[in-house]
Amino acid sequence: MKVALVGIGKIAVDQHVPAITNSPDWELAATVSRHGSVDGVEAFTDLGELLETRPEIRVISLCLPPVPRFAYAMQALQAGRHVMLEKPPGATLAECHALEAAAKAAGLTLYATWHSREADMVPAAKAWLADKVLKKLTVTWKEDVRRWHPGQDWIWEPGGLGVFDPGINALSIVTEILPHDIHVTDAVLEVPENRQTPIAAQIGFHHPQGADVSATFDWRQDGDQIWEIEAITDGGTLRLSGGGAQMEIDGQPSGEAAALDGEYPRLYDRMSALVQKGGSDVDLRPMTLVADAYTLGRRDTVAAFHEDG
Amino acid sequence: MKVALVGIGKIAVDQHVPAITNSPDWELAATVSRHGSVDGVEAFTDLGELLETRPEIRVISLCLPPVPRFAYAMQALQAGRHVMLEKPPGATLAECHALEAAAKAAGLTLYATWHSREADMVPAAKAWLADKVLKKLTVTWKEDVRRWHPGQDWIWEPGGLGVFDPGINALSIVTEILPHDIHVTDAVLEVPENRQTPIAAQIGFHHPQGADVSATFDWRQDGDQIWEIEAITDGGTLRLSGGGAQMEIDGQPSGEAAALDGEYPRLYDRMSALVQKGGSDVDLRPMTLVADAYTLGRRDTVAAFHEDG
């Protein structure tokens, strides 16, 4: 299946291009980007031109930042193409609803991907939690923004989500593995005095069975990078670490890794299946929790952040 | 039909109590409030006690501020009661989804009311716009917070919505009268340096047919209070003023007022119909637009606000 990649930045080069080129199902047929390109692949700077001149490319995969993504996604859908969206699927919930409606009306596939849900041990964690009573769930997502988002100024601009850009990965796992939906009850957003989006956040959640659920996101982490979810249940303690790559039950390694190797190969595999059977996959729960944290959260101003500082 | 009113504050006394007592369909059978009560009506301080001792009261109407509302709504649904929610229906979107799911599972009615949609001329405006091509829509909602929200400190706390508390009324009308859904593309939230929620906001929207749609909300309005929506179309200009009470087409009064007299009598009439035929009415679009404005909006710090200042 031929796919065009729109937005040739860090995530496209690091993840999408290798996942596509190593897949037997997919062919990277074109790219659209102002500056980037991929060796040996036809490069466009305008999506409209690609849609017009390459009608055999049925799938468009969008790796742009969330704010400009809607216009490209709608343009692709209106040109009759299936669309795959990097996370988060948009800058607003309402624009995602509009894309969903457009895809449905046209009989096209829209896939709002959550790459962290494809981490090795996420299915095993979900299966293990399915019959347990949750007592406490603690999310700790602490990384160094300078290491993971070099030069990405858009993350600090309105709509760029700040620390919720990695934090939403954690929330995409939590909403996937928990058998019950949670909602935000309180949040503190720590916003650098020279920025618009938070560098850290602490969130409390309501759990329908009364479990104590909380999350801490922090972009100021030196040394070890921590992407962990600990779930204390009536049947033991699950620890998912490395962003979902490792799983322990009561301190012992546990669980079988999902099929295929790697988050992005699994995403493209799922997209291939969706297009073939028809239908969409648009789960906005992680994004809703972030929007709710923004709406309900207390904002504390913290020290200025300078990338080179 | 017997109804209990939970939260006897300004909106309950000004609107809910007269609407219920003047209706032939409804009887105000009890109240729940820490401090308030209504003459001649049994007063509880605890919802659980009411639910247990007054099983014949099948409908609970919640007029509390949004942050504490979820717990009461869920408690009432779990006790098998139909629930009516003041606007906004909750502090978060995810909690509203949880309430919707609970009501559906139990076969109960959940009605997320939007009182401004029941203003006299809203149905006429909707009917007039249905076959027009929209060119430009301008929302101007400017009122004096000291006059309309005296002593309501919760509006300035996280989750209290600030100027979006009246602004969401405008958005509830806009989402009702426009034949196409809009979404937020940019927003500026003006937040007083001593408060958590905005005192003013300017919002830009995407309209699927390219109309120029914008809203200005301001709580610092002296003199005339302005609650207006102007829609310029290919068939003339509609002006809805007084929060939906008056309508003009090209400067001439126009339209027939809706049946019944007053926003709250219409809400209770609609609740009565919903309970009798079964089913819920939970339209979260106004709240989604607010959450999106919070997520995507730029925050500007403005002068401190003191109620007595």
Interface residues (C-beta under 8 A of the other chain):
Chain A: V67 F70 A91 T92 L93 A94 E95 H97 A98 A101 P158 G159 L161 D181 I182 H183 V184 D186 A187 Q196 H206 P208 R285 T288 L289 V290 A291 D292 Y294 T295 L296 G297 R298 R299
Chain B: V67 F70 A91 T92 L93 A94 E95 H97 A98 A101 P158 G159 L161 D181 I182 H183 V184 D186 A187 Q196 H206 P208 R285 T288 L289 V290 A291 D292 Y294 T295 L296 G297 R298 R299
